[in-house]
Amino acid sequence: MRNIFLGKTWHWIMIIVISGLLWLAGNAKLHVIHFNTFVVALLIGTVVVVLLVTRTTKPGEQVTRDVIEETDPDAELEAD
């Protein structure tokens, strides 16, 4: 199963929790009635989740199925 579900277990739990919170916001029509509050909460939540994932992922840890190759930006400029 580790080859199918890449990432840490708490990442998958976080996706489930976020989906539940977004469903609750939609059910309460928060995105219609209190749009500004919804957008601010969405932005703050996004920043928190991105920071949590990036801070807890070790360098070199596999996070995607395909290998991400580092490219040299200077080499690309010289080729043009």
Residue pairs with C-beta under 8 A, 6 or more apart in sequence:
5 12
6 62
6 63
6 64
6 65
7 63
8 56
11 53
14 49
14 52
18 45
18 49
21 45
25 31
25 38
25 41
30 37
30 38
31 38
57 63
